[in-house]
Amino acid sequence: MIPLLAAALMLPFAGGQTSTANPPAKKTTSTSKTKAKAADTVPDGPPMTLDALVKMLAAVKKGIMDQPRILEFINKRNIDFDATPENVSTLMTAGANPEIIDKVSVLRPPPPPPPPPPPPKPITGTLRFLCAPAECMIRLDGGPDKTTANGHLSIDDLVYRTYTVDFRKEGYIPKSEKITVASETAPEISVTLEVKPETRAKWGQQLYISAVQALGGASGLAEFKVVTANGGASSWNEQGSQSEWTIKTTLSGDTNLYELSNPTSGNYSIACQDETCNPPKGKGPKGKKASGPEADALNTNLRQYNRYRLVTLLQRINGNSYKLAAPAAPVAGSPNHLISTSSDGIYDITLDGANLPIAVDYHSSDGLATAKITYGEYAALGTAAKYPHLTSIALPGAKQHGIRVKYDSVTAGK
C-alpha cells in the first residue's frame, strides 16, 4: 500500500492527472481561461530538459500521464535544449506527438551550421620582367595594362599555369609570349621590342631638323655656301707620309676653290663644282707648282674634303634618293645617331648634346669605300650660323691616310 500512495502523491507535481471522486467541472466557453487554468496546474521549475521529456513520454506509455500534459509543462517552463536533428529523433523515438515536436522546434530551433572553412590559399608565383626600351606596357591574358618603372615590372599572386603575355610600346612592334608560372619566383624575363620602320624614319627626320636648327637653320646653311676661310691643312698620302700646308678656301656658291702652299713643295690649287674637281682656270697662284706624290695625295684628299664638307653632306643625305632614320628615340642633351641610307651607301652621323654634327661614318654599299669624318671647333658665322673650323677625314688604308683642315678665320660672304 505504501508505494501506491507515493505514486499518487507525485503525479500532480510531475504533470500527471489524478482521479477524483468529485464529478468533472462544467466546461467553460473561454479557451484562454482553460489554457490559463491548465498552466496554473503546472508547478514552477527550471526549463524542461530532454531527459525529463523522455521520462514523461515513458510515463505516457505506462498510462500515468498524457501528451497534452507534457505540452503544458513545455508551454510554461520552456526547454533548455535545441531542436537539433538528433534531439528531435530522440523525442520521436520516445513517442512524442507532432504537437510536441512542433513546439520544441519553435522554441529552440537548431543552430545554423558553422560556416564552411575557407578554401586553402592556392600556391602562387611572381613574374618579373625587364622590357627595353623603357617604359613599356605589359598585359597578362588580355587583362589591364601594367607599365614598367625604369623598364622593370613584377606581377605577384599568379597561380601556377601558362599565361599569354603581351608587350607593347607606341612606335614599336608588339610582342606576345607564352610564359608558364611553375615556381614562387622565376628568373627575370628580358624582352626587347623592335622599332617600327616608320618610327625610325620619324626620329631621323626629327634629328635632321634639330641638326639644321643647331647650325643656324636654313639661313645658316645658306651662309655656308659663300665663305672665305684661311688656315692650315695636314695631308697624309697612302704610305702614311705627312705634309703641312697653308690653305685658303673660297666658296662662291657654284664653285669651291682650294688654294694650298708649302715653302718646300710649292703651290697646289683645285676648283670643284659639286663633286667634280679640276685645276682652276687661269694662271693660278704664282710660284712653284707642287708635283709628285704630295700633289697626288692633295688631289685625292681635297676631293674627299669637298665631298664631305658639312653643308654638302647635309644637303646630300636629305636628298630624294636617301632615307633618314634613327636607331633610337632622340634624347635631349645627349648624343644621338642620325642614319641616312641610299642604294650607294650609308651615313651614320653622331650629333652632340647640342645637336651639332661631330662625327660621320660612311660605308659604300659595295664595301669598297669608307671614310670617317670629324667636325669640331664650331664658331659663329655671319648672322645665324655655326661653322666647324676643324674638319678631319680619315680614308681607308694600311697606314694613316687622309686630310685635316683647321681654319683660323672664317668669313661669310665674298
C-alpha positions as CSV (number, residue, x, y, z in Angstrom):
1,M,0.0,0.0,0.0
2,I,2.9,2.5,0.7
3,P,4.3,2.5,-3.0
4,L,0.9,3.1,-4.4
5,L,0.4,6.0,-2.1
6,A,3.7,7.6,-3.1
7,A,3.0,7.4,-6.8
8,A,-0.4,9.1,-6.3
9,L,1.3,12.0,-4.4
10,M,3.9,12.6,-7.2
11,L,1.6,12.8,-10.2
12,P,0.3,16.4,-9.5
13,F,3.9,17.6,-9.4
14,A,5.1,15.7,-12.5
15,G,2.1,16.8,-14.5
16,G,0.1,13.6,-14.4
17,Q,-3.7,13.6,-13.9
18,T,-5.2,12.3,-10.6
19,S,-8.6,10.6,-10.2
20,T,-11.1,12.4,-8.0
21,A,-14.5,11.4,-6.5
22,N,-16.0,14.7,-7.4
23,P,-17.8,15.0,-10.7
24,P,-15.9,16.8,-13.5
25,A,-16.3,20.6,-13.6
26,K,-18.5,22.2,-16.2
27,K,-16.7,23.1,-19.4
28,T,-16.1,26.9,-19.9
29,T,-16.6,28.6,-23.2
30,S,-13.4,30.7,-22.8
31,T,-10.4,28.9,-24.4
32,S,-7.9,31.4,-22.8
33,K,-9.3,30.7,-19.3
34,T,-8.9,27.0,-20.0
35,K,-5.3,27.4,-21.0
36,A,-4.5,29.6,-18.1
37,K,-6.1,27.1,-15.7
38,A,-4.1,24.2,-17.2
39,A,-0.9,26.2,-16.9
40,D,-1.7,27.0,-13.3
41,T,-1.7,23.3,-12.5
42,V,2.0,23.0,-13.7
43,P,4.3,23.6,-10.8
44,D,7.1,26.1,-11.2
45,G,10.5,24.9,-12.1
46,P,13.5,25.1,-14.4
47,P,13.2,24.7,-18.2
48,M,12.5,21.1,-19.2
49,T,15.5,19.0,-20.2
50,L,15.5,16.5,-22.9
51,D,15.9,13.7,-20.4
52,A,12.9,15.0,-18.4
53,L,10.7,14.9,-21.5
54,V,11.9,11.4,-22.4
55,K,10.9,10.3,-18.9
56,M,7.5,11.9,-19.2
57,L,6.9,10.2,-22.6
58,A,7.8,6.9,-20.9
59,A,5.1,7.7,-18.3
60,V,2.6,8.3,-21.1
61,K,3.3,4.8,-22.4
62,K,2.6,3.5,-18.9
63,G,-0.7,5.4,-18.7
64,I,0.4,7.6,-15.9
65,M,0.5,10.9,-18.0
66,D,-0.8,12.1,-21.4
67,Q,1.0,14.1,-24.0
68,P,-1.2,17.3,-23.7
69,R,0.0,17.4,-20.1
70,I,3.6,17.3,-21.3
71,L,2.8,20.1,-23.7
72,E,1.5,22.2,-20.7
73,F,4.9,21.7,-19.0
74,I,6.7,22.9,-22.1
75,N,4.5,25.9,-22.6
76,K,5.1,27.1,-19.0
77,R,8.7,26.2,-18.4
78,N,10.2,26.3,-21.9
79,I,13.1,23.9,-22.8
80,D,16.8,24.0,-22.3
81,F,17.9,22.1,-25.4
82,D,18.0,22.9,-29.2
83,A,15.8,21.1,-31.6
84,T,18.7,19.5,-33.4
85,P,18.0,16.6,-35.7
86,E,19.5,14.2,-33.0
87,N,17.3,15.6,-30.2
88,V,14.1,15.6,-32.3
89,S,14.9,12.0,-33.3
90,T,15.2,11.1,-29.6
91,L,11.8,12.7,-28.8
92,M,10.1,10.9,-31.7
93,T,11.6,7.6,-30.7
94,A,10.3,8.2,-27.2
95,G,6.8,8.7,-28.7
96,A,6.4,12.5,-28.9
97,N,3.4,13.5,-31.0
98,P,3.7,16.2,-33.8
99,E,2.4,18.9,-31.5
100,I,5.3,18.4,-29.1
101,I,7.8,18.2,-31.9
102,D,6.5,21.4,-33.5
103,K,6.6,23.3,-30.2
104,V,10.1,22.2,-29.4
105,S,11.2,23.3,-32.9
106,V,9.6,26.7,-32.5
107,L,11.0,27.3,-29.0
108,R,14.6,26.3,-29.7
109,P,15.3,25.8,-33.4
110,P,18.6,24.1,-34.3
111,P,21.5,26.5,-34.5
112,P,22.7,27.4,-38.0
113,P,25.5,25.2,-39.3
114,P,29.0,26.6,-38.9
115,P,30.4,28.4,-42.0
116,P,32.5,26.2,-44.2
117,P,36.2,26.6,-43.7
118,P,37.9,28.9,-46.2
119,P,39.4,27.1,-49.1
120,P,43.1,26.7,-48.9
121,K,45.0,29.6,-50.5
122,P,46.4,28.4,-53.8
123,I,50.2,28.3,-54.3
124,T,51.2,31.4,-56.4
125,G,54.3,32.7,-58.0
126,T,55.7,36.0,-59.2
127,L,56.8,37.0,-62.7
128,R,59.5,39.7,-63.1
129,F,60.0,41.5,-66.4
130,L,62.7,43.7,-67.9
131,C,61.4,45.5,-71.0
132,A,63.5,47.5,-73.4
133,P,63.1,50.3,-74.2
134,A,61.7,51.6,-71.0
135,E,58.9,52.2,-70.4
136,C,56.6,49.6,-72.0
137,M,53.1,48.2,-71.2
138,I,52.7,44.6,-70.1
139,R,49.3,42.7,-70.2
140,L,48.5,39.2,-68.9
141,D,45.8,37.2,-70.7
142,G,44.1,40.3,-72.1
143,G,43.8,42.0,-68.7
144,P,44.6,45.6,-67.8
145,D,47.9,47.1,-68.9
146,K,50.7,47.5,-66.3
147,T,53.5,49.9,-67.0
148,T,57.2,49.2,-66.2
149,A,59.2,51.5,-63.9
150,N,62.8,52.0,-65.3
151,G,62.0,49.0,-67.5
152,H,61.2,46.7,-64.6
153,L,57.8,45.2,-63.5
154,S,56.8,42.4,-61.0
155,I,53.4,40.8,-61.0
156,D,52.6,38.7,-57.9
157,D,49.9,36.2,-56.8
158,L,49.9,34.3,-60.1
159,V,48.5,30.7,-59.9
160,Y,50.6,28.0,-61.5
161,R,49.7,27.9,-65.1
162,T,50.6,29.3,-68.5
163,Y,49.9,32.9,-69.3
164,T,49.8,34.9,-72.6
165,V,51.9,38.0,-72.0
166,D,51.7,40.9,-74.4
167,F,54.4,43.7,-74.6
168,R,53.6,47.0,-76.2
169,K,55.0,50.5,-76.6
170,E,53.9,53.2,-79.0
171,G,56.2,53.2,-82.1
172,Y,57.4,49.7,-81.5
173,I,56.3,46.3,-82.9
174,P,54.2,44.5,-80.3
175,K,55.4,41.1,-79.0
176,S,53.5,38.2,-77.4
177,E,54.9,35.3,-75.5
178,K,53.6,32.2,-73.6
179,I,55.1,32.1,-70.1
180,T,54.4,29.4,-67.5
181,V,54.4,30.1,-63.8
182,A,55.8,26.9,-62.1
183,S,57.6,28.3,-59.1
184,E,57.2,31.0,-56.5
185,T,59.9,33.2,-58.1
186,A,61.1,32.8,-61.6
187,P,64.2,34.5,-63.2
188,E,63.6,37.9,-64.6
189,I,62.3,37.8,-68.2
190,S,64.0,40.2,-70.6
191,V,62.2,41.4,-73.7
192,T,63.4,43.9,-76.3
193,L,60.8,45.5,-78.6
194,E,61.7,46.2,-82.2
195,V,61.2,49.7,-83.5
196,K,58.7,50.1,-86.4
197,P,60.4,51.4,-89.6
198,E,58.0,54.4,-89.8
199,T,59.0,55.3,-86.2
200,R,62.8,55.2,-87.1
201,A,62.0,57.5,-90.1
202,K,60.1,59.9,-87.9
203,W,63.0,60.0,-85.4
204,G,65.5,60.5,-88.2
205,Q,63.6,63.5,-89.6
206,Q,63.4,65.0,-86.1
207,L,67.2,64.7,-85.7
208,Y,67.9,66.2,-89.1
209,I,65.7,69.2,-88.4
210,S,67.4,69.6,-85.0
211,A,70.8,69.5,-86.6
212,V,69.9,72.1,-89.2
213,Q,68.5,74.3,-86.5
214,A,71.6,73.9,-84.3
215,L,73.7,75.1,-87.3
216,G,71.5,78.2,-87.8
217,G,68.6,76.9,-89.7
218,A,68.0,77.4,-93.5
219,S,69.6,80.8,-93.3
220,G,72.6,79.4,-91.6
221,L,73.2,76.8,-94.3
222,A,72.8,79.4,-96.9
223,E,75.7,81.4,-95.3
224,F,77.9,78.2,-95.5
225,K,77.8,78.4,-99.3
226,V,79.6,81.8,-99.6
227,V,82.6,81.7,-97.3
228,T,86.3,82.7,-97.3
229,A,88.4,80.8,-94.9
230,N,92.2,80.7,-94.1
231,G,94.2,78.2,-92.0
232,G,96.3,75.1,-92.2
233,A,96.0,71.7,-93.7
234,S,97.7,68.4,-92.9
235,S,97.7,65.8,-95.7
236,W,98.7,62.1,-95.4
237,N,99.3,60.0,-98.5
238,E,98.6,56.3,-98.8
239,Q,102.1,55.5,-97.4
240,G,101.4,57.5,-94.3
241,S,103.7,60.4,-95.3
242,Q,102.5,63.7,-93.9
243,S,102.9,67.2,-95.4
244,E,101.8,70.6,-94.0
245,W,100.2,73.4,-96.0
246,T,98.6,76.7,-95.6
247,I,95.1,76.7,-97.1
248,K,92.7,79.4,-98.4
249,T,89.2,78.2,-99.2
250,T,86.8,80.3,-101.2
251,L,83.2,79.1,-101.5
252,S,81.2,81.1,-104.0
253,G,78.0,79.1,-104.2
254,D,78.7,77.4,-107.6
255,T,82.5,76.8,-107.3
256,N,84.7,75.8,-104.3
257,L,88.3,76.9,-104.8
258,Y,91.0,75.4,-102.6
259,E,94.5,77.0,-102.7
260,L,97.4,75.5,-100.8
261,S,101.0,76.4,-100.5
262,N,104.1,74.8,-98.9
263,P,107.5,76.6,-98.7
264,T,109.2,73.4,-99.9
265,S,106.7,71.7,-102.2
266,G,105.2,74.9,-103.8
267,N,101.6,75.7,-104.6
268,Y,98.6,73.5,-105.3
269,S,95.1,74.5,-106.2
270,I,91.9,72.8,-107.2
271,A,88.4,74.0,-108.1
272,C,85.3,71.9,-107.5
273,Q,81.7,72.2,-108.8
274,D,79.5,69.8,-106.9
275,E,81.7,66.7,-106.7
276,T,83.7,67.3,-109.9
277,C,87.1,68.8,-109.2
278,N,89.7,70.1,-111.7
279,P,92.6,72.5,-111.8
280,P,91.3,76.1,-111.7
281,K,91.1,78.1,-114.9
282,G,93.6,80.8,-115.3
283,K,97.2,81.0,-114.2
284,G,96.5,80.3,-110.5
285,P,98.8,81.4,-107.7
286,K,102.3,82.5,-108.6
287,G,105.4,80.5,-107.8
288,K,106.4,76.8,-107.9
289,K,103.6,74.3,-108.5
290,A,103.6,71.2,-106.3
291,S,104.0,67.9,-108.1
292,G,104.8,64.3,-107.3
293,P,103.4,62.1,-104.5
294,E,102.5,65.1,-102.3
295,A,100.5,66.7,-105.1
296,D,98.8,63.4,-105.9
297,A,97.8,62.9,-102.2
298,L,96.5,66.5,-102.1
299,N,94.4,65.9,-105.2
300,T,92.7,62.8,-103.6
301,N,92.4,64.3,-100.2
302,L,90.9,67.7,-101.3
303,R,88.3,65.9,-103.4
304,Q,87.3,64.0,-100.3
305,Y,87.3,67.1,-98.3
306,N,85.0,68.8,-100.8
307,R,82.7,65.7,-100.8
308,Y,82.3,65.7,-97.0
309,R,82.1,69.4,-96.3
310,L,79.3,69.7,-93.7
311,V,76.8,71.7,-95.7
312,T,77.4,69.5,-98.8
313,L,76.9,66.4,-96.6
314,L,73.7,67.7,-95.0
315,Q,72.2,68.5,-98.4
316,R,73.1,65.1,-99.8
317,I,71.7,63.0,-97.0
318,N,68.3,64.7,-97.2
319,G,68.0,64.1,-101.0
320,N,65.3,62.1,-102.7
321,S,67.5,59.0,-103.0
322,Y,68.3,58.9,-99.3
323,K,66.1,57.8,-96.4
324,L,66.6,59.3,-92.9
325,A,66.2,57.2,-89.8
326,A,67.4,56.9,-86.2
327,P,68.1,53.7,-84.2
328,A,66.6,55.1,-81.0
329,A,64.3,57.9,-79.9
330,P,66.1,61.3,-79.7
331,V,67.3,62.1,-76.2
332,A,67.6,65.9,-75.4
333,G,71.0,66.9,-74.2
334,S,72.7,63.6,-75.1
335,P,74.5,62.3,-78.2
336,N,72.2,60.9,-80.8
337,H,72.7,59.0,-84.1
338,L,71.2,60.0,-87.4
339,I,71.3,57.4,-90.2
340,S,70.9,58.2,-93.9
341,T,70.7,55.3,-96.3
342,S,70.7,55.1,-100.1
343,S,71.5,52.5,-102.7
344,D,75.0,53.9,-102.8
345,G,75.8,53.7,-99.1
346,I,75.0,54.6,-95.6
347,Y,76.0,57.5,-93.4
348,D,76.0,57.2,-89.6
349,I,76.1,60.7,-88.2
350,T,76.7,61.4,-84.5
351,L,75.1,64.6,-83.1
352,D,76.4,66.0,-79.8
353,G,74.2,67.2,-76.9
354,A,73.5,70.5,-78.7
355,N,72.6,68.5,-81.9
356,L,75.7,69.7,-83.8
357,P,77.2,67.0,-86.1
358,I,80.6,65.9,-84.7
359,A,81.3,62.6,-86.5
360,V,80.3,60.7,-89.6
361,D,81.0,57.0,-90.6
362,Y,80.4,56.4,-94.2
363,H,80.3,52.9,-95.9
364,S,79.6,52.4,-99.5
365,S,77.1,49.6,-100.5
366,D,79.7,47.7,-102.3
367,G,82.1,47.8,-99.3
368,L,84.9,49.3,-101.3
369,A,84.8,52.9,-99.9
370,T,84.8,54.0,-96.3
371,A,85.5,57.3,-94.6
372,K,85.5,58.7,-91.0
373,I,84.8,62.4,-90.8
374,T,85.1,64.5,-87.7
375,Y,83.8,68.1,-87.2
376,G,84.7,70.3,-84.3
377,E,85.6,73.8,-83.0
378,Y,82.3,75.3,-84.0
379,A,82.2,79.1,-84.1
380,A,79.7,81.8,-85.0
381,L,79.5,82.7,-88.7
382,G,77.6,85.6,-90.1
383,T,74.3,86.4,-88.5
384,A,73.0,82.9,-87.5
385,A,75.3,80.1,-88.5
386,K,77.7,78.0,-86.5
387,Y,80.6,76.8,-88.7
388,P,83.1,74.0,-87.9
389,H,86.6,75.4,-88.1
390,L,88.0,71.8,-87.9
391,T,87.3,69.0,-90.3
392,S,89.2,65.7,-90.4
393,I,88.8,62.9,-93.0
394,A,90.3,59.5,-92.4
395,L,90.4,57.4,-95.5
396,P,91.0,53.6,-95.6
397,G,94.5,52.2,-95.9
398,A,97.1,50.2,-94.2
399,K,98.6,53.4,-92.8
400,Q,97.2,56.8,-91.8
401,H,95.7,58.4,-94.8
402,G,93.5,61.5,-95.2
403,I,93.4,65.2,-94.5
404,R,92.9,67.5,-91.6
405,V,91.8,71.1,-92.2
406,K,91.8,73.7,-89.4
407,Y,90.7,77.3,-90.2
408,D,91.9,80.2,-88.1
409,S,89.4,82.6,-89.7
410,V,86.1,82.0,-91.5
411,T,84.2,84.9,-93.0
412,A,80.7,84.8,-94.5
413,G,80.3,86.4,-97.9
414,K,82.8,87.2,-100.6
